Amino acid sequence: MESKAKGDVPFSAMGNNLHIELLGNNQLILDGGFSIIEYTEENVKLKIKKGYVLIYGTELIINNINDENLLITGKIISLEFSQSI
């Protein structure tokens, strides 16, 4: 599937306080500095200060976004942290 957004959100003031909250397998809230690398209905790839966060699932939707907060809904299957993608 084609990416819907690439690199659209710049890093905010990059503190060391990345906060990720997973509510069941239907919502993910991320607070802190990030940049969207890729966004499709099956995956969201984010660049964070110390690597990457990869979210895999189905029907993923970015519902709310600003410089420091992100809300993703859909069926979240896995969450992965990586030094490289």
N, C-alpha and C positions, 0 to 999 in steps of 0.2 A: 504494500500500500504506500502511496506517495506521502511524504512528510507534509504536515500542515504548517509547520513553523520551524525555522532554523535560526538560532542565535538572536531571536527578537528581544530577549530580556537581558539587559546588561547586569553585570555584577553590582550588587549594592555594596555599601560599606562592609567589607569582608571581615567580620569578627570571627572568633573561634567558636561561636555559639550556634551551630547548626542544630535545629530541633526538628525531628520528624515524628509525627503521630500517625499511627495506623488505627483506624476505627473499623473493627471487623475486617472484612475484605472488600468493603465498598467505598471507603474514603481514605485519602492520604493527605495530610496537612504538612507542609514543609515551610519552616520559618528560617530565614537566614539568607546569605548570599548564594545566588545560583544564576546560571544562564541556561536557557533551553537549547539543546543541541539538536534534538529530533523529537517530533510529536506525531504519533499516529494513533489510531484506535487500539492498536496492539502493544505499543510501547511508548514510553517517555524517557528520554535520556537527558540528564541534567549535568552540567559541569558545576562542581562545587570547589571550594578552596583546596581541598586535599584529594582531588580525584573526581569520580563520577558517581552518580546515583542512577540506576536503571530500574524502571518500573515496568513490569510486564503484566498484561491482562487482556481483557476484552471490553469493548465499548468504553474505552477510557476517554474521559472528557476533562479538559482543564476548565473549571468553572469560575475560578477567581484567581486573578494574578495581579501583582504589583511588584515593585522593586524588591520586596523582602518576603512576600507570602505567596503560597501556591496551594490551591485546593484541587485535587484530582479525584474524580468519582468514576465508577464503573466497577467491573469485577477484577480486583487486583489478585493476580496469581502469584507473583513473586516480587521481591525487592532485593536489589543487589548493589553492593558497593564495590568499586573497582578503581585501581590506580590508572588504568588505561582502557580504551574501548576499541 
